[in-house]
Amino acid sequence: MSEGIHLNLFTMNSVEHVSPGSWTVPGDQSHRYTDREYWTEVARTAERGGFDAVFFADVRGVYDVYGDDRETAVHKAVQTPANDPQLVVPAMAEVTDELGFAITRSTTYTHPYQLAREFSTLDHLTDGRVALNVVTSYLESAAENLGLAERMDKQTRYDRADEFLDVCYALWEDSWEDDAVEIDREARRYTDPEKVHAIDHEGEHFSVPGPHGCEPSPQRTPVIYQAGSSDRGREFAAANAEAVFASQPTEEGIREYMSDVKSRAADHGRDPGGLRFFIGVVPIVGETEAIAEAKHDAYRDHVDVDATLALLSGFLDMDLSELDPDQKVEHIETDAIQGTMNAFTKSQPDREWTVREVAQFCGLGTTSPTIVGTPSEVADELAYWHEEVGVHGFNVKEVVRPDSLQDFVDLVVPELRERGLLSTTDDDDGGSRGSGTLRERLHGPGNSHLRADHPAKQ
């Protein structure tokens, strides 16, 4: 395993993801998100570029905090409309051999027995190329549409998430022994029942006797992604995550976050070196600096400020329409996405952000840094984050779809490969990356299953 840079395409099965207004750029094809062929084209391009995975964000509910209604979100396509990301994965897997798929699912409004079955099925169908990005739902509208009187508070959501994964781990790791399936035609025995076990889980939120309904898949447990930024979220990531998405907008914030999560992981009996840290980046690349800057200027002209504020209002659980644009953003503990709040109130202690400045900064890719330049300049920046700061990889955020991905693959990836910076799995003959599970992409051949120090294995 050549431990170079890992790459995920960070996208969403919707018109818009995290660059509000970019669907209005001439030539943008975001409206094709309902088209199966759009996603198979994306999959082929990402695999050609050596990406480890397509990382699908997702959200339940509508961004109706801004202005206290959903009009802006619906009018301006703020992650609305959006389709289920999980259902496009089989089509994308069919046209690729090595590309992984990280799927965001909430532990708040689903049941672990059902989710465990779905991900075991996907892991089988993709030959072990699936990851689960664990989130807890933060929009009030999601709770209302799923039959609850109000949103669960953050503490309850994380308590439920802890138990949720305990149930899934037991189903994936403990319920079926490796050799339970025999397919013995002569004895007319498909599975040895002595090797299939109930899990007998009785907890505060779930009662699941088991056993799991699926035989072990190539990875058993999908790769676990997480992006918790609150104190509770960091603790959850340290206990469970194999790949961690750090969303702070500054180098200082990223360094502090990684150090803190590694320390917490060690407290859970885990080797901090086994975690893989990803940061989001928004690359805007051109053959020359002038071309790159012209693209950047054009993209900024299409940023929709109202749409950005509607998105951020949902992230922050705060109606930004009620604030003066020049008002300073003050820190609060939020029941929504604490990481977004922390990004503008804690990651730069000496910097005070106004509402206007936050909206301007977040118009392209929200809290992630934008990198504008030639292929060499973009590669320089990625190399710095990887080699000097210590991040393992990048969630590449699109502005224009699919041009942003194609530009990165056609212009930046060759530069990374020429420098030997792109993570590869070499075959026995020293050739290029070979097939394998997603976990092997992150940890090397022979590592399809959870590490021995993961809590699910202890």
Stockholm file with secondary structure:
# STOCKHOLM 1.0

chainA/1-458         MSEGIHLNLFTMNSVEHVSPGSWTVPGDQSHRYTDREYWTEVARTAERGGFDAVFFADVRGVYDVYGDDRETAVHKAVQTPANDPQLVVPAMAEVTDELGFAITRSTTYTHPYQLAREFSTLDHLTDGRVALNVVTSYLESAAENLGLAERMDKQTRYDRADEFLDVCYALWEDSWEDDAVEIDREARRYTDPEKVHAIDHEGEHFSVPGPHGCEPSPQRTPVIYQAGSSDRGREFAAANAEAVFASQPTEEGIREYMSDVKSRAADHGRDPGGLRFFIGVVPIVGETEAIAEAKHDAYRDHVDVDATLALLSGFLDMDLSELDPDQKVEHIETDAIQGTMNAFTKSQPDREWTVREVAQFCGLGTTSPTIVGTPSEVADELAYWHEEVGVHGFNVKEVVRPDSLQDFVDLVVPELRERGLLSTTDDDDGGSRGSGTLRERLHGPGNSHLRADHPAKQ
#=GR chainA/1-458 SS CBCCBEEEEEEESBSCSSSTTGGGSTTCCGGGGGCHHHHHHHHHHHHHTTCSEEEEECCSSCCCCGGGSSHHHHHTTSSCSBCCSGGGHHHHHHTCSSCEEEEEEESSSSCHHHHHHHHHHHHHHTTSCEEEEEECCCCHHHHHHTTCSSCCCHHHHHHHHHHHHHHHHIIIIISBCTTCEEEETTTTEEECGGGBCCCCEECSSCEECCCCSSCCCTTSSCEEEECCCSHHHHHHHHHHCSEEEECCSSHHHHHHHHHHHHHHHHHTTCCGGGCEEEEEEEEEECSSHHHHHHHHHHHHHTCCHHHHHHHHHHHHTSCGGGSCTTSBCCCCCCSSCHHHHHHHHTSSTTCCCBHHHHHHHHTTTTTSCEEEECHHHHHHHHHHIIIIICCCEEEEECSSTTHHHHHIIIIIHHHHHHTTCBCBCCCTTSCSCCCCCHHHHHHCTTCCSCCTTSGGGC
#=GC SS_cons         CBCCBEEEEEEESBSCSSSTTGGGSTTCCGGGGGCHHHHHHHHHHHHHTTCSEEEEECCSSCCCCGGGSSHHHHHTTSSCSBCCSGGGHHHHHHTCSSCEEEEEEESSSSCHHHHHHHHHHHHHHTTSCEEEEEECCCCHHHHHHTTCSSCCCHHHHHHHHHHHHHHHHIIIIISBCTTCEEEETTTTEEECGGGBCCCCEECSSCEECCCCSSCCCTTSSCEEEECCCSHHHHHHHHHHCSEEEECCSSHHHHHHHHHHHHHHHHHTTCCGGGCEEEEEEEEEECSSHHHHHHHHHHHHHTCCHHHHHHHHHHHHTSCGGGSCTTSBCCCCCCSSCHHHHHHHHTSSTTCCCBHHHHHHHHTTTTTSCEEEECHHHHHHHHHHIIIIICCCEEEEECSSTTHHHHHIIIIIHHHHHHTTCBCBCCCTTSCSCCCCCHHHHHHCTTCCSCCTTSGGGC
//
